[in-house]
Amino acid sequence: MLPVLVANWTSTASLVDQYWLIFPLFTAGSEYFFAPAAQDAATPLDQTPSYQSMSPQELVDHLAVLLQQEELPERKLVENIRGQFIRRRERLDPNDKEQRESFEVQELRLEGLLSTFREHDKKRQEALEQLYAENKVKKEALLQRFEDLFKSNEEGAEFGSLYSTFTDLKAINDDLRQIDFKKNLEAKQAILAELRELDSVKDTIAAYRRLQELTAQWHELGPVSKEHRQEINTEFKQLATAQHKRHQEFHDQRKATEEENLQGKERLCLQVEELLSSAPLSSHAAFNKAVEQIKAMQEEWRKIGRAPRKDNESIYQRFRAGIDAFFRRRNDFFKANHEHTEEILQKKRALIERAAALKDSTAWEETTNALKALQKEWQELGAVSPKYSQKIWEEFRASFDYFFDRKKKEAPRRDKAYSEARKSLAVKREIIKELTAINEGEVPENLRDLLNSYNERWKQAGFVPNKDREAINAVSRAIALR
């Protein structure tokens, strides 16, 4: 409108009329002439959604979309969304664990978005305050120059100079805006290019953090020309929304995985507790077996991932308490049984000495039975400390091995002696038979000579087997008494 007014300027118009004709342009429109390019008016939303019907996640998603737009939303709108979210907390079912956990996840997202909004809103307010201050100074300077113009009576030349200055400034401003538009467009296109590459980032958390950084950079940039504005804003919104969705799906999946991990860890806790309550832990062997089971449980625990954050520490403390209780019980058992195992050790050492005293014996059968009895007694005593177990067993077995090696080497000679003893037994049995017949019949006249002959034959017959010795001697004594 200003160029039209200047074209209709006439030299006959009074200076006062000219002043009041152009003055409103400077007093009302100076914000446009001297405002930075970043202060273009924001494009309003086509419609305001019904927040009352939105779920907590929908409210947070909507706020995230608003923060991705060219201009920040108004404080009142953000506070409205925050208020609706708080009301959703009051509607939560205290007995619905899954619902409360989902709400906590969305609450963390909301806090992050509100923090981002407050940071950018603070910058916006600071920029506006600076802008208003600068415009106020410029407007006051223009008004002062108009007052000086009227006072100097050099209105024509002075006004022409002012108008020329104004048009020069406006042209410079337009050029700078175009340069700023181009620079902003290039910067935003670079951001869009990096957003497209976020899908290839395998680490979802790292991708989401980068999205937040790029979103902050986007909001710090000024506007672009109107011909590109809708296109790049739409693409930015689509790309950012896709990453928000990916991040949400990642959290949902991680939540499900953490719940499975919690169930696995609860199962291990129950196994440890059951081992403590039902296992017959009353011997070294039982405890050694249980230790292997505990180690297997610990290894499985390490392979299971994290449980939900609110349960992770408590489930670990429960598992740790079970493990600690087991090893305390094991230590108490070993301490209580130390004196008992010392007593067993001393008794077994006594058995070693008794076995060593028998190893050189030539009474093969009697010694064999005696060693078997020692071996049985050894087994009945029970176990000693693993520190001594192998050593004393080897000492004990050494006497056995020595004796039975000798017995094996003596076997041929003993077999020959046994064969001769069997022959002697047969001879003595024949003598007993003959003596029995004499004793049952008439007494012969040469009885004394016969008895001397039998006695000599008995002596010449030699030894009989040990197992038959007592029986054959008893029969012989019985006949002699008759």
Number of C-alpha atoms within 10 A of each C-alpha: 6 10 10 8 11 13 8 9 11 9 9 6 10 9 15 9 10 17 15 10 12 13 15 11 13 16 16 10 12 16 18 15 17 16 16 16 17 17 16 13 9 12 10 9 9 6 6 8 10 7 16 12 10 16 14 25 18 14 20 23 19 16 20 21 16 19 21 21 18 24 20 16 18 11 11 9 13 17 12 11 19 18 12 18 24 12 12 14 14 9 8 13 11 9 8 9 10 10 12 14 14 15 18 14 16 19 18 11 17 22 13 13 18 18 12 15 22 12 12 17 16 11 13 16 11 11 15 14 12 12 16 13 11 14 19 15 10 17 18 13 12 17 14 11 15 18 12 14 17 14 10 10 11 11 17 12 11 17 16 12 11 15 15 12 12 13 13 12 14 15 13 11 18 14 12 14 18 14 13 20 22 15 16 20 20 13 16 23 15 11 17 20 12 14 21 14 10 19 15 9 11 9 10 19 14 11 21 19 12 15 20 16 11 18 19 17 13 20 17 16 17 20 26 26 14 9 8 12 14 14 10 17 16 14 15 25 18 14 17 24 17 14 19 19 13 17 17 19 13 14 16 14 12 15 18 14 16 20 16 17 20 21 14 16 25 16 13 19 23 14 17 23 19 12 17 17 10 8 12 11 19 10 15 17 11 12 20 13 12 20 16 11 15 20 12 11 19 15 11 13 18 10 10 14 15 20 24 19 10 9 13 16 12 12 18 18 12 17 23 15 14 22 20 12 15 21 14 12 14 20 12 12 16 17 11 11 16 14 11 13 17 13 14 18 20 12 15 23 17 13 18 22 14 16 23 20 11 18 22 15 15 13 10 18 12 10 18 18 11 14 21 12 11 18 16 10 14 19 10 9 14 12 18 21 15 9 8 11 12 12 10 16 14 12 15 23 15 15 21 21 12 14 22 15 13 16 20 10 10 13 13 11 10 14 11 11 15 16 14 17 20 16 17 20 21 14 18 24 16 13 18 18 12 12 17 16 11 14 14 9 8 8 9 11 8 8 11 10 11 14 13 11 11 17 13 11 14 20 11 12 18 14 19 23 16 11 8 13 13 12 10 15 12 11 13 18 10 9 12 12 6 8
